[in-house]
């Protein structure tokens, strides 16, 4: 049998049925869509389409756009710890960088203003989303098996799970808050593009104030359930990066990576569980993550989401 070429960036995972491949292609069309105010963009937004940010080297890749998160941190006495308010009542935690012409005319702003109460504004660039469907299929039990919040094995590593507001295990997004890939994808339409969906039918506020009447011409929801499901299918079925052929030096580096303990957090292999999609079922994933929270120090403690709060 001839050797199969490894998947290129942007290819789907191998083993899809004809129907699944068709949904992948249809979903890419939604992912590549460029939205306007008339088709649902804004009035607050960071990008006019998924592929504006996730573009390098192909749709689904990384990007150089910068997202703003704002929070308020409160010192707690006498414990000395800190509590965090992610400013949900004031338009947070994401503050959009752009506004539509209609909102600019109505309010005279070019971006969503960060409330004066904010004590921290975090800036993050865009990650790639290759292989996220496989991460979605990793069982909760496997993630929780790596959790050791109290460092009971005394190896200096205390990864702990994040939990969504309803108690479900998180794994996607900043600080691994979002439990499922569908919710992650649907949330991006709202937070990044200002596009309402059946699950998120309400427009973002302007720092807590509802958008002025007449500034949003598209009826809600601006994206229907089928469009959301197709976009989700595209992201879900994107193949992870193909491993590069390792040189001797790289193999030695891999050994060092494991020997010094990097692989205790950056788990090299996770295994998926049951999935309605055969191509995602019981597969090994070169994940290099444990999908847990770790204390990375104050310089990366500027975003609080769920149980991810400053220590």
N, C-alpha and C positions, 0 to 999 in steps of 0.2 A: 504494500500500500504506500502510495506517495505521501511524503510528509506534508502535513497541512501547514500553511503559513500562519504565523501568529496573528491574532487580531490587531488591526490598526486602531489608533485612537478614533473614537466615534463609531466603530463597528458594534453590532449587537453581540450578545453572548452567543456561543455556539449551541446548536441543538433546538432552535426554535421551530415550531410548526409554521406552516404557511400562514395561518391566521395570526399567529403571534408576530411574525415578521411584518405582516401588513399593518398591524397596530403600531409596531415600532416606527415604520415609515410614516404613517399618518400622524403619529405623535410628534415626530420630528418637525412636521409642517406647523404644528401648533407651537412647538418650542422655538422655531425660527420666525414666528410671526412678529411683525413690527406693529405695535398698537398705536392708535391715535386717540385723542379725547373722544372722538365720535364712536370708536370701537371699545372704549372702556379705560383708556390710560388715565391715571391720576384721579383727581387733581394733584395729589402728592405722589411722587415716584422717584425711584433711583435709576430706572432703566425702562426703555420702551419695549422690551422683550427679553425673554430668558437668554437668548443668544447674544444680546448686547454685552452682558457680563461674562457668561460662560462661553468663551469664544476661542481660547487659545489652547491647543493648536486647531481645534475643531469645536463644533457645538457640543457642550458638555464639559469643556475644559475650564481653565482658570481665566482670570481677567485682572486688569489693573484698577478697576473701579474701587472706590473706598466707601464703606458703609459706616454710618455713625450710630453708636449706641450711647445713651445717656442714662445716668443713675445718680441716686443720692445715697451716700454712705453716712451712717450715724454711728458714733462711738457709743458703746454700751458699757456703763459702769455698774458694778465694780469688776465685771469679768474682764474688761479690756478688749473684748471682741468688737465686731462691727456688724450692724444690721444694714440691709440694703433695700431701697425702694427703686424698682425699675421704671417708675413714672408711668405706669399704664394709664392712669387717669389723666395724664398730661401728654398723651400721644406717644409715649414710649413703648418699648425701649428703643425702637429704630426711628431715627429722624431722617426723613427723606431729603435728598439733595436738590431736587428739582420740583418745579410746579408747572402746571399748564398755563398758557396765556390767559385763560379766563380767571384763574385763581390769582395770578399776578395782577391783573387789572382790578380785581375785587379787593385785594388786601395789600398790594404793593410789595409783596415778598418774592424772592427768587428761590428760596428753600424753606423747609420747615424750621422755625426757630427753636433752638434748644431752650427749655425753661431756665430762668435765672436760678432756680433752686438746685439745679444739677451740680453735683460736686465732682463728677467724673464724666468725661466724654471719651469713649473708646473708638478707635478707628481700625477697621479690619478690611483686608482685601478679599477677593473672591476665590474660594477653593474650587478645584474640579470636582465633578460628581460621578466620575467613572466607577462602575462597580457597586453603586449604592444599592441596587436591587439585591445583590448578594448579601450585603450587610444587613438589609432589612429582613432577610430570611434566616439570620443567625438566631437561634432560640434564646430567649431571656435567660434560661438556665445556664447557658455557656458563658454569657456575660457575667452573671452573678457569681459564677464559680471563681472568677478572677478577683472579685471584690474582697478587700481586706481593710476596711476603713480604720480599724484600730491597730493595724500592723501586728497582728498576733503571731505571725511567723518571724517577726523581728528582722526583716530584710530591708527596712527603711522605706518601703513602698506601701502606700495606704490608699489605693484606688477605691473609690466609692461610687455607687450608681447615682445618677440623677433621676428624679421622679417628676413626671408631669403633674399638673395641678389636680388631676383626678387619681393620682397614685400610680399610674402606669409607668413602667420603666422607659426612660428616655434614651435616645441613641443618636439623633440627628440634630444639626444646627449648632449654633454657638452654645457651648457648654452642654452639649448632648441632652437638650431638654425635650425634643420632639420625639414621641414614641414610634411613629410610623412614617414610611417614605411618602405615602399619600398625603398625610397631614403636612409634612415638610414641603412638598411640592405645592400644595394648595395655599399654604401660608405665604410662600414666596410671591405668588400672584398678588396677594393683598399687600404685603409689607414692602415689596420691591417695585411693583408696577402700579399699585393703587387699583387693581382690578378685582371686583367683587365676584364671588362664586356662590354656589348654593350653600356650602357650609359656612362661608364667611360673607354674608350678604350686605354688610354695613361698611361704608367708606371709612377710611382712616380719618381721625380728627386732626385739626391744625393745633398742635400743642394742647389738646384737650377741648378745643372749641369746634363744634360741627362746621363743616364746610358751608360757605354761603350758598343760598339758593341760586340756581341758575348757572353754577360753575361746573356742573357735571352733566353733560348732555345725554349720556348713555343710560338706559334703564338697567336696574339691578335685577338679578345678577348679570354681570357683564360677560361672564364666561359660563357656558352651560355645563352640565354634568358630563356630557360626552367629551367635550373639549378638555376638561380637567382629567378625565380618565385616560384620554389619549396621550396627553403630555406626561402623565404619570407612567404610562407604559413605555414611552421613549426613555425616560430616565431610569426606570426599573430594569430595562433590558440592555442598557449600555454595558459593554464589556469592561472589565478592569484593565489597567495597563498590562501589556504583555511583559513578562520578565525578560531582562536583557541577558545575553550570554555573558557569563561571569568570567573575568580574567582571573589569573592566579592571585593577583593583588586583591581583587574584589572578594574572592573566596576567603582570603585571610582576614579581610575586613569584616566579613560576615561572622567569622569565628570570634573576633574581638567584640563585635556587637553583642553577641550572646554571652561571652565570658564576663564582660564588665557589667552586665545587668540591664542593658538597654531593652532586651527582649522580654523583660518582666513586665514592662508597660506596653511596649510596642510589640504586641503578640504577633509573631510572624504568620501564623496560620489560625484562622477560625473556620468552623465547619457549619454550613447551613443545615437546617432541619427540613421539615416538611414544607412544601410550597405547592400551590396549584399549578405552577409553571415548572414543568419537568426540568428545564434547563437551569433552574436555580435550586433544585432539590438535592440535598445531601452532597454538596460541593465543597471542596476546600478553597478557601479564599486567602490570598496573600494579603492579609489585612494590615498588619503592622500597627494595630491599635487594639486596645481592650474595651473601647467605648465607655470608659469610666472617667470620673473626675479625678484630677490630681492637683495638689497644691503646687503651683508653679511660681509662687512668690508674688510680691506686690505689683510688679510691673505688668503682670498678666491677670491681676485681680480687679480689673476695671470694668468687667461685665458681670452682672449677677442675674442668673436665671434659674428658677426653681431652687434646688438645694445647693447650687453653686454660689456660695457667698464667701466674702473675705474671711480669712482665719485670723 
